């Protein structure tokens, strides 16, 4: 099925697949340690990893997500850098050229991002602007994690985020369908399920 160009508001996304996102977020613990620099996007999936990120303090985090920035600072532990830019009312994210340029000024040990959907072609996003900032985060990271709950399997959104060769690991609540699993493995990306 085709996705679209419409991004769901953050408040709605935070209430979807909540248990699956929590279970997937637990898997990020194996990649986190103190003294790291971590990119996280504005997604609720990446936001579910915040307790595990803060538990690794001292740790530095760069995000374009307003909600994720607020949760990181409220829960303490992380030193947080917030990308500037135009704020999207749908995703509560700083987006645009300023955000991409700012993110480009950091080198991260780890990148934790989500997407709007995945298919055998790779990961997609409902917004071109979201795809741009996430591509910059991926480019400047040593280890790159894609968090994706099974509701996104087979969904293609408007904007191509990246092929699976841009990720080291795909973290999911279930094993993806065969065509997606083959594409992920052939790109050298590891699939880790809960």
Residue pairs with C-beta under 8 A, 6 or more apart in sequence:
1 154
1 155
1 156
2 156
3 116
3 117
3 124
3 126
3 155
3 156
3 157
3 158
4 126
4 157
4 158
5 126
5 127
5 157
5 158
6 90
6 126
7 88
7 90
7 91
7 116
7 126
7 127
7 130
8 16
8 90
8 126
9 89
9 90
9 91
10 42
10 44
10 67
10 90
10 91
10 92
13 43
13 44
14 44
14 47
14 67
16 44
16 151
17 149
17 151
17 173
20 149
20 150
20 151
20 173
21 44
21 45
21 48
21 147
21 149
22 48
23 173
23 194
24 45
24 48
24 147
24 148
24 149
24 171
24 172
24 173
24 194
25 45
25 48
25 49
25 51
25 52
25 147
26 52
26 194
27 171
27 192
27 194
28 49
28 52
28 53
28 112
28 145
28 147
28 171
29 52
31 110
31 143
31 145
31 169
32 38
32 52
32 53
32 55
32 56
32 59
32 110
33 56
34 56
34 57
34 58
34 59
35 58
35 59
36 56
36 59
36 60
36 108
36 109
36 110
37 59
37 60
37 61
37 62
37 106
37 107
37 108
37 109
37 110
38 53
38 59
38 60
38 61
38 62
38 108
38 109
38 110
38 111
38 112
39 61
39 62
39 63
39 103
39 106
39 108
39 110
39 111
39 112
39 113
39 137
39 140
39 141
40 46
40 47
40 49
40 50
40 53
40 61
40 62
40 63
40 65
40 68
40 111
40 112
40 113
41 63
41 64
41 65
41 68
41 93
41 112
41 113
41 114
41 130
41 133
41 134
41 137
42 63
42 64
42 65
42 66
42 67
42 68
42 91
42 92
42 93
42 94
42 130
43 65
43 113
43 114
43 147
44 67
44 114
45 114
45 147
45 148
45 149
46 63
46 65
46 68
46 112
46 113
46 114
46 147
47 65
47 67
47 68
47 71
48 147
49 112
49 147
50 68
50 71
50 72
50 75
51 75
53 59
53 61
53 72
53 77
53 78
53 112
54 72
54 75
54 76
54 77
54 78
55 77
56 77
57 76
57 77
57 78
58 77
58 79
59 77
59 78
59 79
60 78
60 79
60 80
60 81
61 72
61 78
61 79
61 80
61 81
62 80
62 81
62 83
62 103
62 106
62 108
62 137
63 69
63 72
63 80
63 81
63 82
63 83
64 82
64 83
64 85
64 93
64 94
64 95
64 99
64 103
64 133
65 91
65 92
65 93
65 94
66 82
66 87
66 92
66 93
66 94
67 92
69 80
69 82
72 78
72 80
73 80
81 106
82 94
83 94
83 98
83 99
83 102
83 103
83 133
84 94
84 98
84 99
84 102
85 94
85 95
85 96
85 97
85 98
85 99
85 100
85 102
86 94
86 95
86 96
86 98
86 99
87 93
87 94
87 95
88 95
88 127
88 129
88 130
90 127
91 127
91 130
93 99
93 130
93 133
95 127
95 129
95 130
95 132
95 133
96 129
99 133
100 132
100 133
100 136
103 133
103 136
103 137
103 140
104 136
104 139
104 140
106 140
107 140
107 141
107 142
108 137
108 140
108 141
108 142
109 141
109 142
109 143
110 141
110 142
110 143
110 144
110 145
111 137
111 138
111 140
111 141
111 143
111 144
111 145
112 145
112 147
113 134
113 137
113 138
113 144
113 145
113 146
113 147
114 146
114 147
114 148
115 123
115 124
115 125
115 134
115 146
115 148
115 152
115 157
115 161
116 124
116 125
116 126
116 130
116 152
116 155
116 157
116 161
117 123
117 124
117 152
117 153
117 154
117 155
117 156
117 157
118 124
118 146
118 148
118 152
118 153
118 154
118 155
118 170
118 176
118 180
119 154
119 155
119 156
119 179
119 180
120 179
120 180
120 182
120 183
121 156
121 160
121 163
121 183
122 160
122 161
122 162
122 163
122 164
122 166
122 183
123 146
123 148
123 160
123 161
123 162
123 163
123 164
123 167
124 131
124 155
124 156
124 157
124 158
124 159
124 160
124 161
125 131
125 134
125 157
125 158
125 159
125 160
125 161
126 157
126 158
126 159
127 158
127 159
128 158
128 159
130 159
130 161
131 159
131 160
131 161
134 161
134 162
135 161
135 162
135 166
138 144
138 162
138 166
138 167
143 168
143 169
144 166
144 167
144 168
144 169
145 167
145 168
145 169
145 171
146 164
146 167
146 169
146 170
146 171
146 189
147 171
148 170
148 171
148 172
149 172
149 173
150 172
150 173
150 174
150 176
153 174
153 176
153 177
153 180
154 177
154 180
163 187
164 170
164 183
164 184
164 187
164 188
164 189
165 187
165 188
165 189
167 187
167 189
168 189
168 190
169 189
169 190
169 191
169 192
170 176
170 184
170 189
170 190
170 191
170 192
171 192
171 193
172 191
172 192
172 193
172 194
173 193
173 194
174 193
175 181
175 191
175 193
176 184
176 191
181 191
184 191
185 191
